[in-house]
Amino acid sequence: MKRNLISKGLLIVIGIILISCQDQEKNTNNIPEVESEIVNTNFDKEKESEIIRQVISKETRSFFERDYDEWSTYWIKEENAFRAGNGPDSTYVLYGWENISDYVENYDDSFYAENEKPKYSNPKRKKFDIKFNSDRSAYVKWNQYNLVEEENKYYLSRESRLMQKEDDQWKIINVISFWDRTKPINPFEIESQFKD
């Protein structure tokens, strides 16, 4: 009798678990897929993609050249702005425009106090991929090869940006940039890959 009650109780528990798993499966199947909401019927993805590429290129160049005033024009200056990456000996995460702005304005001051030339130059990009979330928002990712002038070596960084339109201009709201600083790459190897 006692064994029968335990068996029946165990069957009831297993039944409840199976029913709850089926309910969870039903719930996940009812979640609508999010699709791009490109409302503007005149939206030209190729044209907008090229504009985004140019903004990213200009933002990177002005960052490498330490031109804070130009660099800041490519950013949306809001508290939900975000920047994450790594340096030679650290990883950083910055939330909010004020923190990002302060970090970049004072970036690598000790190096630039003694050097006029940019520390990094001539970035090369591969696997550039843009996904439009809407006609006002896009996610961008790519591999970037950055030349460190002092060493005459390239370093690979994995890059992504979240772009948004502000006053009808594409701007950056989110940067993620992680460098592989353990594997320098010979410039000849990189430049031969990018010949026209």
C-alpha positions as CSV (number, residue, x, y, z in Angstrom):
1,M,0.0,0.0,0.0
2,K,2.8,2.4,1.0
3,R,4.7,1.5,-2.1
4,N,1.6,2.1,-4.3
5,L,1.2,5.6,-2.8
6,I,4.8,6.4,-3.5
7,S,4.5,5.1,-7.1
8,K,1.3,7.1,-7.7
9,G,2.9,10.2,-6.2
10,L,6.0,9.8,-8.4
11,L,3.8,9.4,-11.5
12,I,1.9,12.6,-10.5
13,V,5.1,14.6,-10.1
14,I,6.4,13.3,-13.5
15,G,3.1,14.2,-15.1
16,I,3.2,17.7,-13.7
17,I,6.8,18.2,-15.0
18,L,5.9,16.9,-18.4
19,I,2.9,19.2,-18.6
20,S,4.9,22.2,-17.5
21,C,7.6,21.5,-20.1
22,Q,4.9,21.3,-22.8
23,D,3.5,24.6,-21.6
24,Q,6.9,26.2,-21.8
25,E,7.5,24.9,-25.2
26,K,4.1,26.3,-26.3
27,N,5.0,29.7,-24.9
28,T,8.3,29.9,-26.7
29,N,6.6,28.9,-30.0
30,N,4.2,31.9,-29.6
31,I,7.0,34.5,-29.4
32,P,6.8,36.4,-32.6
33,E,10.1,36.7,-34.6
34,V,11.4,40.2,-34.8
35,E,12.0,41.4,-38.3
36,S,13.6,44.5,-39.7
37,E,11.2,47.4,-39.6
38,I,12.2,49.4,-42.7
39,V,9.2,51.6,-43.0
40,N,10.6,54.0,-45.6
41,T,9.9,52.4,-49.0
42,N,12.6,54.6,-50.6
43,F,15.2,53.2,-48.3
44,D,18.3,52.3,-50.3
45,K,20.3,49.7,-48.3
46,E,23.4,50.0,-50.5
47,K,23.6,53.8,-50.2
48,E,22.9,53.7,-46.4
49,S,25.5,50.9,-46.0
50,E,28.1,53.1,-47.8
51,I,27.3,56.0,-45.6
52,I,27.7,53.9,-42.5
53,R,31.1,52.6,-43.7
54,Q,32.2,56.2,-44.2
55,V,31.1,57.2,-40.7
56,I,32.9,54.3,-39.2
57,S,36.0,55.0,-41.2
58,K,36.0,58.7,-40.2
59,E,35.3,57.9,-36.5
60,T,38.3,55.4,-36.4
61,R,40.6,57.8,-38.3
62,S,39.8,60.7,-36.0
63,F,40.2,58.5,-32.9
64,F,43.6,57.2,-34.1
65,E,44.7,60.8,-34.9
66,R,43.4,62.1,-31.6
67,D,41.1,64.6,-33.1
68,Y,38.6,64.7,-30.3
69,D,36.4,67.4,-31.8
70,E,35.9,65.5,-35.1
71,W,35.6,62.1,-33.4
72,S,32.8,63.3,-31.1
73,T,30.7,64.4,-34.1
74,Y,30.1,60.7,-35.0
75,W,28.6,59.8,-31.7
76,I,25.1,60.0,-30.2
77,K,25.7,61.8,-26.9
78,E,23.3,60.0,-24.6
79,E,23.4,58.1,-21.3
80,N,22.7,54.8,-23.1
81,A,25.9,55.1,-25.2
82,F,28.3,52.2,-24.6
83,R,31.9,51.4,-25.3
84,A,33.8,48.3,-24.5
85,G,37.2,47.0,-25.5
86,N,40.6,46.0,-24.3
87,G,44.0,47.7,-24.0
88,P,47.4,46.1,-23.8
89,D,46.9,45.2,-20.2
90,S,43.2,45.8,-19.4
91,T,39.6,45.5,-20.4
92,Y,37.2,48.3,-20.1
93,V,33.5,49.0,-20.2
94,L,32.1,52.5,-20.3
95,Y,28.5,53.5,-19.9
96,G,27.2,56.9,-20.9
97,W,28.5,59.6,-23.1
98,E,30.2,61.5,-20.4
99,N,32.4,58.5,-19.4
100,I,33.1,57.6,-23.0
101,S,34.0,61.2,-23.8
102,D,36.3,61.6,-20.9
103,Y,38.1,58.3,-21.6
104,V,38.7,59.2,-25.3
105,E,39.7,62.8,-24.6
106,N,42.4,61.6,-22.2
107,Y,43.3,58.4,-24.1
108,D,47.0,57.4,-24.1
109,D,48.1,60.9,-23.0
110,S,51.6,59.7,-21.9
111,F,52.3,58.3,-25.4
112,Y,51.0,61.4,-27.3
113,A,52.8,63.8,-24.9
114,E,56.0,62.5,-26.5
115,N,54.9,61.7,-30.1
116,E,53.2,63.7,-32.8
117,K,52.5,60.8,-35.1
118,P,49.4,58.6,-34.4
119,K,50.2,55.4,-32.6
120,Y,47.8,53.5,-34.9
121,S,47.1,54.0,-38.6
122,N,46.0,52.5,-41.8
123,P,43.2,50.2,-40.6
124,K,42.2,47.5,-43.1
125,R,38.7,45.9,-42.8
126,K,37.4,42.5,-43.8
127,K,34.1,40.7,-43.5
128,F,32.2,43.9,-43.2
129,D,28.6,43.0,-42.4
130,I,25.7,45.4,-41.9
131,K,22.2,44.3,-40.6
132,F,19.5,46.9,-40.7
133,N,17.2,46.7,-37.7
134,S,15.1,49.5,-39.2
135,D,15.7,52.4,-41.5
136,R,17.0,54.3,-38.4
137,S,19.1,51.5,-36.7
138,A,21.8,49.1,-37.9
139,Y,24.2,46.6,-36.4
140,V,27.6,46.4,-38.0
141,K,30.5,43.9,-37.4
142,W,33.9,43.3,-39.1
143,N,37.5,42.3,-38.6
144,Q,39.9,45.1,-38.6
145,Y,43.7,45.0,-39.0
146,N,45.4,48.0,-37.2
147,L,48.9,49.0,-37.9
148,V,51.0,49.9,-34.8
149,E,53.5,52.3,-36.2
150,E,56.3,51.8,-33.6
151,E,56.4,48.1,-34.2
152,N,55.5,48.1,-37.9
153,K,53.1,45.2,-37.2
154,Y,49.3,44.8,-37.6
155,Y,47.0,43.6,-34.9
156,L,43.6,42.0,-35.5
157,S,40.6,43.5,-33.7
158,R,37.0,42.2,-33.8
159,E,34.8,45.2,-34.1
160,S,31.0,45.9,-33.8
161,R,28.9,49.1,-33.8
162,L,25.3,49.9,-33.2
163,M,24.4,52.8,-35.4
164,Q,21.4,55.0,-35.1
165,K,20.1,58.0,-37.1
166,E,20.1,61.3,-35.3
167,D,19.0,64.4,-37.2
168,D,19.0,62.2,-40.4
169,Q,22.7,61.4,-39.9
170,W,24.1,57.9,-39.0
171,K,25.9,58.0,-35.7
172,I,27.4,55.5,-33.3
173,I,25.7,54.6,-30.0
174,N,27.6,51.5,-29.2
175,V,31.2,50.3,-29.8
176,I,32.8,47.0,-29.0
177,S,36.4,46.6,-30.0
178,F,38.5,43.6,-28.8
179,W,42.1,43.4,-30.0
180,D,44.2,40.2,-30.2
181,R,47.5,41.7,-29.0
182,T,49.2,38.3,-28.7
183,K,49.7,37.7,-32.4
184,P,51.3,40.6,-34.4
185,I,51.0,40.2,-38.1
186,N,53.6,41.2,-40.7
187,P,52.5,44.2,-42.8
188,F,53.4,42.3,-46.0
189,E,51.0,39.6,-45.1
190,I,48.1,42.1,-44.5
191,E,48.8,44.4,-47.5
192,S,49.0,41.5,-49.9
193,Q,45.5,40.4,-48.9
194,F,44.1,43.9,-49.6
195,K,45.6,44.5,-53.1
196,D,43.1,45.5,-55.7
